Amino acid sequence: MLQNKFGLRIWDPTLNKGAIWTYWKGAYRDTGRDEGATMVIQTPDKRGWWWYIPQHGDQVSLGIVRPFEDLFKGRGPHEQTYFEEVELTPAVKERIGNAERVTGFFATKDYSYRAEQAAGDGWVTIGDAFGFLDPLYSSGVLLALKSGEVAADAIVEGIAKGDTSKDQLGKWAPGFNEGVDRMRRLVCEYYDGFSFGRMVRKSPDMRGTLTDLLIGDLFDGRVDTVWEPLESMYPAGKTQPVGWNAGTPAAAAPDKRNELTLPEGVH
């Protein structure tokens, strides 16, 4: 509400993705300690990926993520598009071959955005109210909790000294944005075809640092040692991803909006 009221939303210039998903019962699960492991299954054309998330009650969340235009332009209903994508990804088709679909189809698009400011006089935004990155590395809950933690510190401090100004309540935002930018870069590099496996084989000393980044250790500058060896593997002419703040302000794209479509009967 605050993003809309004050026109704060900046649409990400690179992460223009969409997703369609549903839930299955009885889908294949790995065994042993990997039974509950979340999987990322890349599409054969490498333009998209599937999430495969085992849940309670023998249920699995299975969703396809692709560029917006791949999923929603010139395609049929969400159900048709979903099953067309299943047919194109044998690893997914095999896993749900003996499963039963237990819900309709959910869809969302234009979900990568950030607010140009995190706070104002007397108000603060955290979690998805401040921004959402991308589902690839499942960073949403981490970033929501982290922003809540640092915003709470700023609020408590501000109340104690009688200062609920924009500067006080949003003092955490620059450092938080640095952390989000680190995860965003990993996401952008993946979508651009970078192989983290090849990087680790070339620079094995970076394995731990890259792992730390991927599991959410985003707010310590020591992890920035990973970028130089990463860039050393760029092909000629490739440059770093453009920053999120090079994106389109909401006022300049009035027809663009984060949309969530629910199955019939789900509210």
Steps between C-alpha positions, in 0.01 A plus 500: 500500500779742587689424179189577301403805705840666467596359159814331633510180295790442260452206263815294459662563159622142457280259694184510290374155591172323559395174662220242479467230766277239656519223763531125456447202730703184461775650282844343508721582798863424554575271793697537819625842599413640157130412528401858588757679288385786281613460140560741213451327163612702201294485181682342204510833314653663814256791482316389810494269800266300719480506876428164660420539871396195707248591770305327777232242425683353200439824310737680262493859376606507135534823305650625176687832482572662164533844346166680507457488124562123490216417739237764441528631145339298222436204731176329599343465845738446792419128518583451133824696527603305811456161338671615181799589716481164679523325163815699419676395822529118525647510852186673626258286301656184642473622861125565478417205276316311777388806699159661543454876463317632808446869419438724203765728353655806658682764295693817570698749297694824538610407850858641504501851642639717777400825666722800432486576873433272793352752743354843545402714796308263725490195271719208392466228235646152544475164323296497180370849586856620434589266215509151355795354315438163332402147609817336363700476825197512734628821660161659571455386860863580587471853362164555669636393839825693459324821399262458795792453738698806391190716463392405852839611634460837327144541632594415861797735485288775344223474759757506781643829379177648370598487133271325254629684195566350160876499561471323834242240402672423169862503619524125442405514132842568336664199666196284436495596132867400472410153623202467266721615212739213570220245471355682200831473320511124553147476360584713196818304431305172508240630256778622273643150477796524739620162632580512870624141476765598245600794716550279805708256295717787380518675839445228764598742776176688427275201573437599862439867423259422216316253723475765772339738252254241374384409852442864589819644651440822307576774747876465545737666252746211527290303249575756228824312430291272280433762229852530356538127417141498378566787259823337381283236331285748309507463122627797302262793512300383801454752782350497847120500527351849513385610843142470621472878525543523121151354476171666411315708762137402544383840375672438166330161451137544608391174333761289676389342827579205720212258438406177675242269344339243729312182404123511517383455858826617658489838675 
